[in-house]
Amino acid sequence: MHLRPATADDFDLLAAMLLEAFNWDGQRRFTLDQLKAEDHAWRYVDGWMRAGDFGVVAELDSRPVGAAWARLLTADRPGYGYVSDDVPELSIGVSPDTRGQGVGRAVLTALVDAAREAAYERISLSVEPENRAAELYRSLGFRAVGRNGGSDTMVLDL
Ligand SMILES: CC(C)(COP(=O)(O)OP(=O)(O)OC[C@H]1O[C@@H](n2cnc3c(N)ncnc32)[C@H](O)[C@@H]1OP(=O)(O)O)[C@@H](O)C(=O)NCCC(=O)NCCS
């Protein structure tokens, strides 16, 4: 597996991974077009890559198979895991055919390192408690700090 920083050219990949995140339980609740029409969802990738955006892409045999990325969202247009204007919120997705092989843990660990290098003090996310991704987050030290609808907001102190 090869890890590299995400670039502006990765927009389509991140949009595809965002779709995986919103369809996390395997039900195709959203199509890409429906996601684009949902401002609250699309704001995680809209205009990528903006100043301050950062991310990590995993490739297997030169094929992108997963990504984790983060951006600052603001109180007037927050993400589901919004904590504060100075706490980036992350998103993560791995292609269905390459899950369970360590890709998710690798991109997330690298993203956390990048957030630390950028001198952020915390990074946040939103996860539905039934999602096994929550186990991955807890194993890296994320802890639940609140609830938004049916989802937990989790934070890692960097
Ligand atoms: C969550 C996700 C990113 C994990 O990526 P992955 O490459 O499958 O994960 P890894 O192989 O690195 O496993 C990391 C941990 O995830 C958990 N996990 C294992 N198998 C899993 C599975 N089939 N589905 C979800 N989580 C799993 C385990 O806690 C695992 O810990 P381990 O390293 O001790 O085995 C990936 O399953 C995915 O894209 N899911 C759909 C999108 C999504 O849910 N995004 C997050 C929304 S909050």
The ligand as a MOL file (V3000), in Angstrom:
LIG
                    3D

  0  0  0     0  0            999 V3000
M  V30 BEGIN CTAB
M  V30 COUNTS 48 50 0 0 0
M  V30 BEGIN ATOM
M  V30 1 C -14.7030 2.2780 8.1880 0
M  V30 2 C -13.6950 1.9920 7.0790 0
M  V30 3 C -13.1050 3.2980 6.5700 0
M  V30 4 C -12.5890 1.1350 7.6920 0
M  V30 5 O -11.6320 0.8920 6.6610 0
M  V30 6 P -10.9810 -0.5690 6.4980 0
M  V30 7 O -9.8630 -0.4630 5.5290 0
M  V30 8 O -12.0470 -1.5480 6.2130 0
M  V30 9 O -10.4440 -0.7840 8.0080 0
M  V30 10 P -9.1560 -1.5710 8.4890 0
M  V30 11 O -8.9870 -2.8280 7.6840 0
M  V30 12 O -8.0180 -0.6360 8.5590 0
M  V30 13 O -9.6270 -1.9830 9.9410 0
M  V30 14 C -9.5820 -1.0150 10.9730 0
M  V30 15 C -10.5860 -1.3640 12.0260 0
M  V30 16 O -11.8980 -1.2060 11.5020 0
M  V30 17 C -12.7510 -2.1920 12.1160 0
M  V30 18 N -13.2170 -3.1000 11.0630 0
M  V30 19 C -12.7490 -4.2770 10.6890 0
M  V30 20 N -13.4910 -4.8100 9.7060 0
M  V30 21 C -14.4150 -3.9290 9.4360 0
M  V30 22 C -15.4720 -3.8870 8.5240 0
M  V30 23 N -15.7510 -4.8880 7.6830 0
M  V30 24 N -16.2290 -2.7710 8.4960 0
M  V30 25 C -15.9830 -1.7600 9.3280 0
M  V30 26 N -14.9980 -1.7610 10.2180 0
M  V30 27 C -14.2210 -2.8320 10.2750 0
M  V30 28 C -11.9630 -2.9040 13.1160 0
M  V30 29 O -12.0810 -2.2480 14.3420 0
M  V30 30 C -10.5660 -2.7600 12.5610 0
M  V30 31 O -9.6470 -2.8990 13.5650 0
M  V30 32 P -8.3410 -3.8700 13.4170 0
M  V30 33 O -7.3300 -3.0400 12.6450 0
M  V30 34 O -7.9210 -4.1080 14.8320 0
M  V30 35 O -8.7720 -5.0930 12.6740 0
M  V30 36 C -14.3370 1.2030 5.9010 0
M  V30 37 O -14.9280 0.0270 6.4150 0
M  V30 38 C -15.3650 2.0000 5.1290 0
M  V30 39 O -15.0460 2.6760 4.1510 0
M  V30 40 N -16.6490 1.9180 5.5450 0
M  V30 41 C -17.7200 2.6430 4.8720 0
M  V30 42 C -17.5360 4.1450 5.0130 0
M  V30 43 C -17.6310 4.5900 6.4540 0
M  V30 44 O -18.2770 3.9670 7.2710 0
M  V30 45 N -16.9340 5.6900 6.7410 0
M  V30 46 C -16.9310 6.2530 8.0640 0
M  V30 47 C -18.1740 7.0090 8.3250 0
M  V30 48 S -18.1410 7.6880 9.9850 0
M  V30 END ATOM
M  V30 BEGIN BOND
M  V30 1 1 1 2
M  V30 2 1 2 3
M  V30 3 1 2 4
M  V30 4 1 2 36
M  V30 5 1 4 5
M  V30 6 1 5 6
M  V30 7 2 6 7
M  V30 8 1 6 8
M  V30 9 1 6 9
M  V30 10 1 9 10
M  V30 11 2 10 11
M  V30 12 1 10 12
M  V30 13 1 10 13
M  V30 14 1 13 14
M  V30 15 1 14 15
M  V30 16 1 15 16
M  V30 17 1 15 30
M  V30 18 1 16 17
M  V30 19 1 17 18
M  V30 20 1 17 28
M  V30 21 1 18 19
M  V30 22 1 18 27
M  V30 23 2 19 20
M  V30 24 1 20 21
M  V30 25 1 21 22
M  V30 26 2 21 27
M  V30 27 1 22 23
M  V30 28 2 22 24
M  V30 29 1 24 25
M  V30 30 2 25 26
M  V30 31 1 26 27
M  V30 32 1 28 29
M  V30 33 1 28 30
M  V30 34 1 30 31
M  V30 35 1 31 32
M  V30 36 2 32 33
M  V30 37 1 32 34
M  V30 38 1 32 35
M  V30 39 1 36 37
M  V30 40 1 36 38
M  V30 41 2 38 39
M  V30 42 1 38 40
M  V30 43 1 40 41
M  V30 44 1 41 42
M  V30 45 1 42 43
M  V30 46 2 43 44
M  V30 47 1 43 45
M  V30 48 1 45 46
M  V30 49 1 46 47
M  V30 50 1 47 48
M  V30 END BOND
M  V30 END CTAB
M  END
